[in-house]
Amino acid sequence: MPDTLYEKAYNPDVLTCIANLSNDEVFTPPSVANAMLDLLPQEIFSNPDAKFLDPACKSGVFLREIAKRLLEGLKDKIPDLQERIDHIFKTQLYGIAITELTSLLSRRSVYCSKYPNCKYSVTQFDNPQGNIFFNNTKTKHLWIGGKCLHCGASEKEYGDEARQGLERHAYQFIHNAIPGELENMKFDVIIGNPPYQLSDGGAQASASPLYHFFVQQAQKLKPRYLVMIIPARWYSGGKGTDIKKFREKMINDTSIRELHDFVDATDCFSGVDIKGGICYFLWDRDNKGLCKVFNHEKGDVVSTQERLLKEPGSDFLIRSNESISILHKIQARKEKPFSSIVHSAMTFGFRTFFKEFDSETEKKGMTKVYANHSVGYIETKKIKHGIEYINSWKVYLPEAIGSGDSRTDIFKPILGEPNTISTETYIMNGPYKTKNEAENVCEYIKTKFFHFLVGLLKNTQHTTQTVYQFVPLQDFSKSWTDEELYAKYKLSPEEINFIESMIRPME
């Protein structure tokens, strides 16, 4: 058969195929793994003493791609191929698998055999694990009050009774069960794509984040370099106080020297929808300074800027480089934030699934309720919370909108007349003294200027009070247009074009 036929034949990388599977434990495509490895100083792959650890092995792609680079980089130091292979796999590459299945898959892709002590392995170990470890007998969740102390998993879903014969997802790396062989080892590089979340037993498939535990545990080991790919929700959101502390530490950590941000996670993981996007970063223990932030979109780098991750006066990470100068101009006026008049989703005490209306038509002694996809009336005397706002003018905004992509998530305000309330489906802002004032607020909310500033902090579906922190309050005795707002804050033509390109028009 002619060589040209082999060259044209479609021969996809099996790890690229696996990477298209959708799961909270997302497989990394080889192209992304190599982009992450490119962040490291490439001379490290010519160092025969350098040690690498993937603490969350799934497909083994990181160790496999590192091995390829070491095989090339150590040619001169270890000329004999088999001797070089043995040295790399036995003394330089280490992994901790997240499940029994992924341990076998990782060994197969790294050693060419799921059992590296058999004759098919490219290097011979005297045990069936090699240097890719997995032990589900010693690793257990520590249940306290129905949740795991280490990862927050629900005992109801991941306890022994619920998971008989199944993986318990008690990941060794974050459950104080690092294999003894690795316990005192000093790693030059820790790299990986950790599991993102686990069900915590809450309502509506509620889940607690996990990825930050892997980052924190890796930092405790004090490697020279740490490279991980994780959801970008930590920039301004994420569930629980642990994520808030994680965000605070990350944005103040000047060892993070490079951050690659993807608003659309499918730019990294084809076919996998991760709300809020994805990012990967380089943490350099011995080299502190500004962070070089790359904004990626549709396979291209659209912006690059060296900057601090923490902006003055903000507890959040602003993902878009072009947004920084706009935000600085707005903050320079030191106006009160719109968030100061935004209330909690439970202002009136009714959950989003409330349907117990007393009537579908207004009657004396009743109050109108804006609920999820419905409107009805209940007796006013049944309202126990937010009573002081019932007879005021206000504006309601949806608590959850779209995908978490600020470019497409459009806010459609509801004018809240007196004698109305809402369930937690909506967030109330106000109160306002007159109908005209409330209507002007609605017009302000419809501007691209408003949407743009909310989008700086909104990277999930939810629009809590926090996401309105960068939006300045205006004089609502008058209506506002985008043109007036751009002029007020003296935005440049480039800044105006950027906002206009980011936000689609209100229908």
N, C-alpha and C positions, 0 to 999 in steps of 0.2 A: 504493500500500500504506500503511495507517495507520501513524503514527509509533509507536504502542504496540507494533506487531509487531516493529519494530527494537529497541525497548527490551527486549522479552522474549526476543529471539533469543539463543541461546547463541553467544557470540563469544569463545572463550578466547584469552588472550595466548599467542602461539606460544612465547615464552620460558618461560612456565609449563609448557607441554607438554614442552619440551626438558628442563626441570629435573627431570622425572620419570625420565629415563634414568639407569641405574645404571652407574657407572664410578669409577675412582680419581680421575678428573678430573671432579668433580661439578659440573654446571651449577647456577647460582644462580637461584632463582625471583625474579621482580621484587619480591615482597612482602618477601623477606629482604634483598635489595639496598637497598630503601628503609628498612627498619628499621636497617640499618647506617649509611646516610646520615643518619638522624635523630640519630645520636650526635654528629655534627659541629655546631659553632655555625652556625646557619642563616644568619647574616649573610654567611657566606663565599660564598653563592650570589648575593649582590648585589655582589660584588667583581669588576670586569672584569679585574683583573690576576691573580686566583687561577688556579693551574695544578693539574690533576688527572692522575694516572697510575694506570692499571690494568696491573700488570706481568704478568698472567696471563689475558689476554682469552680467553674461550671463546665466550660468546654476545653479548658487548658490552653486557650488561645494566647494568653499573655506569655506563659512559659514557653510555648512553642515558638513564638515570634522572637522572644529573647534568645532562645537557643540558636536560631538561625543567625542572629547578629553576633553572638559569641563565637560560633563556628567560623565565621569569617574573620572576626576581630582577633582571634587567638591563633591564626594560622602560623604566624612567625614564631610565636612563643612556644607553641606545641604543634610541631609540623605533622606528626603522625595523626591521621584522622581518628582512628579508634581510641587512641590515648586521649585525644582532645574531646571526643564525645563522652568518654567515661569521666573525665575531669569535670566537664560542664554539668552533666546530669547528676553526678554524685556529690559535688562540692559547691555548686553555685546556684542551682535552681531548686526552689522549695514551694510547696503549695499546701493549702488546707481546703479540702473540698466542702461544699455545703450540703450535699446529700450523697448517699451511697451510689446512686446512678451517676451523678456528675463526677464522682471520684473515678469510676471506671471509664467514663468518657474522657476525662482529663488525661488519665494514664495512657489511654489508647492514642490520643492525639499527640502526646509528648514523647512517650516511649515506643510508640507503634505497637503496643500491646497493653491490654488492661491489667496484665500481671507481669510486672517488670522482672520477675525472677524466672520467667520461662524463656525458651530458646528464641522466641520471636521478638523479644525486646532488643532495641538497638544498643542497650547497655545492660549488663547483668547485675541485678541486686540480689541480696540474700534473703529478701522478704517480698511479699506480694504487693506491698504498698509503694516501694521506692521512696521517693521524697515527696510524694503527694499523699497527705494524711487524711484519714477520716475515721472517726470513732464515735458511733452513736450509742455505745453502752455507757461510756463514762460522762458524756455530755448530756446534761439535763437542765430543764427549766427550773428555776427556784420560785415556787409559787408562794406568793404572799397576798392575801385578800383576793384570790382569784386571778391574779396577774403575775407574770414573770418579772422578778426584780431586775433582771438583766436587760430584757428586751421589750417588756410590756405586752407579750402575747397573752391571749385569753386561755385560762386553764380549761374552760368549757370546750374550747375548740382544739387545743394542743396538749391537753393532759393525757395521761396514760390510758384512761378509759375511752377517750374520744379517738385516740390515734393508734389503737392496737394494730400492729402490723404495718403502720404507715410512718412516713417521716414525721418527726416532731419539730423539725426546723429549729432545734436548739443549736445554733451555730457555734462551733468550738471557739472561734476567734473572739467572740464577745461574751462567752459564758465562762470565762476563767478556766478554759480547758485547752490552752495552747499545748500541742504535743511536746512531751519532755525533750525530744531531740532538738526542738527549736527554742526552748525556754530561755536559754542564756546566749543565744546566737545574736550577733550584731549584723543587721542587714543594711546594705548600701541602698537598696531600692525596695520599697513596698508598693505594689501596683495592683489595681484590680477594679472590678465592677461589682460592688456588694449587693445583696438583696435589699430591696427598697422599703418594704413594709410587711407587716403581719396583722391579721385580724386581731382586734383587741376586745371583741365581744360586744361592742356597741351596736347601736341601731343602724340599719341601712348599710350593711357591709362596712362598718366603721373599721379603720385600720390605723395602727400607730407606725410612725416611721422607724426604720432600722439603720439606714445608711450612715447616719451621723455617728452611731456607736462604732462602726468599723473605722471611720476616719479618726475618731478619738483614740481608739485602742491602738491603731497604727502609729499615731503620734507619740503615744506612751513608750513605744519601743525605740523611739529616737533614731529612725533611719536617716541616712544622709538625704534621701529624696523620697517623697511620697507623691504618687500620681493616682488619682481615683476619678471615676466617672459616676456622678450621682444626680438625682433630680435637682432642678434649680429652685424648687419651692422654698428652700431655706433662705433665699434672698430677702423675702418679706413675709412669708407665710410659714405653713407647717404646723402640725398639731402638737400641742403640749409645751410645757415650760422647758423641756430638754432641748427642743429645737430653738427656742428663743435664746438659751444660753449658748448653744452651738453657733448660731448666727453672730452673736456678740463677739465670740472668740474669733471666728473666721474673719470678720470684717476688720478686726483690730490686729490680725496676725500678718506682720510684714514679711513673714517667710513664704507667703503665697506669692510667687513671682510671675505666674502666668495663669490666666483663667480664660477658657474657651467656652463661650455661651451660645446655646442653640435654643431659640424661642420655640421652634418646631422640633420635637424629639425625633421625628421620622427622618430628619437629616442625618441622624446617627444610627437609629434603629428602624429600618424599613418596616412599615406596617404596625409599629408599636406606638400607641397613643399614651404619652406621659404628660398629664396636665401640668402646665407651667414650664415645660421644656426640660432641657438637660444641660449639664455642664461637666467639663473635666478640668483639673487644675494640677499645677506643679507646686509642691511645697518643698522648699530648699532650706534645710535646717541651718546651714552655715552662711547663708547669703541673703540678708534682709534688704528690703528696699521697696520701691513702688511696684505695683502689679501691672503687668501688661495684659490688658483686657481685649479679647478678640470677640467681636460680634459676628456670628455666622448666620447666613440665610440662604437656603436653597443651594447648598454646596459651596457657597462663596463667602469669603471674609469681606464683610461690608464696612467694617470699621475696626481700627486698632488704636488704643490709647494707653499710655502709661499713667496710672493714677492710684491714689489711695482707694481702697475698697470702701472705707467709711467716709461718707460725706459729712462735713460739719453740720451739726444740728439734726442729723438723721441716724436712726438705729437700723437702717435697712441698706441693702446693696442695690444701687441703681444699675440695671443691666445694660442699658443703652448708652454708649459713649456720647453720642450726639445730644443726648438729653441733659448732660451735665451743665453746659453753658446756659441753657434755657432755665433750668432749675435755679441756678445761681442768680439770674436776673430777677426772678420772682421772689426768691427768699430775701433779696437785698431790701425789699420794701417792708419786710417784717410785719406783714398783715396776719390777722388771725386765720387759722386754717378752717376750711369747711367742716373738717371732722369735729370741730367744737360744737356744731349744731346737729350732728348726726347721732341718733340714739341707738340703743341695742335692738337686735331683732326681736327680742321678747318684751318690748316696751309695754304692750298691753296684755301680756301673759298668755297668749294663745299660740299653740304649736302650729307648725305648717300644715299638719294633716287635719286641722279643725274643720268639721263639717256640720256641727250641731246647731244650725241656724233655727231660730224660732219661726222665721217667716222669710219668704222670698220677696215680699213687698213691704214697704215702709208703713209702720203704724205708730201711733202715739206711744211714747215711752220706749221706743226702740232705737238702736244705733246701727248704722251701716257698717259692714265688715268686708274689707278687701282680703280675700283668701286665695288659696292656690287654685287658679283657673276658675274662680267662682266669686260671686258677690251675694251676700245675704244680710239678714238683719237679726239681731239678738236683743233681748231686753237689756236696757242700759244698766239696770241694777245688778246684772250679772258680771259686769266689768269691774274687776278688783284692782287692776294695775293701770298706770298711765291716765288716770281719771282727769288729771289737770289739763291734758291735751285734747280731750274729746271735742270740745267746742271751739277749738282754734283752727285756723288755716294751717295746713302743713303740706308736705310733699312726700310721696312714697316712692322708693326705689327698690327694685328686686334685690333680694339678698344673694341670689345665685344667678349668674348670667353666663351663658354660652360655655366656651371652652377654656377660658383663662387667657386667651390671646387678645390683648387690648386693641389690636388692629381690627378685629371683627366683632368684638363684644360691645354692643351698642346699648346704652342706658335709655330706657323709655320711662320718663317720670309720670307719675299719676298725681294729679292735683287733688289733695285731700281736703275736701270741704269740711266745715264744722259738722259735728255729729257723725264723724266717721272714725274708725280705727282699722288696724290691720293685724293679721296673724304674722308669725315670724317669716312668712314668705317674703315680706317686705321690710325694709328699714325706713323708719321715719326720720325726716329732718325738719327742723323748725323748733317751736311754732312761729307763725308769722301773724302780724297784726291785721293785714288786709289781704283780700283776694289778689289785688294787683301785685303785691309783694311776692306772694306765692307763685303767681304766674311768671314773674320775672325770674324767679329761681328755676322754674321749669325750663325757660328759654336758655338760661346759663348752663344748665345740665346738658342741654342738647348740643352745645358747642363742641367743636373739635378740641379746643383749648382745654375744656373740662375733662373730656375723655382721655386726652393725652396724659394729663397729670395723674389721673386715677390709674392709668395703665402702667405708670412707673412702679407702682406697688402691687398691682393686681396681677398675680401670675397663677391664680387658680380660678375656679368658677365663683368663689365666694367674695362678696363685697362687704366686709365688715367695716366698722368705723375707721380702722387703721388705714384703709386704702385711700381715704380722702385727706390724708395728712398734708399732702403737697398742694392741694387745691386751695387757693386763697379765697377768703370771703370777699364779696363785693358789696357795693351800695345797691341794694335791691329795690330802691325807689325808682330805678330805671331798668330798662331791658339792656342786655349786653349781646353784642355780636362778636364773632371771631376777629373781625377787622379792628374793632375797638379794643379788644383785649390785646391783640398783637401790638397795637400802637401804645397802649398804656404801659406795657412792659418792655417797650423798645426792642422788640425782637428783630433780628436781621432777616433779610430775604432768605438766606440759607436756612435759618432756624424755622421760619414760617413754612418754607417748602418741606422741611423735614416733618413737621407736625401734619401738614396737609397730606403727605404721602403715607403717614402712619395710620391715620384714622379714616375709615370710610364714611361717607356722608350719612346723616340721619335720614331714614326713609320718611 
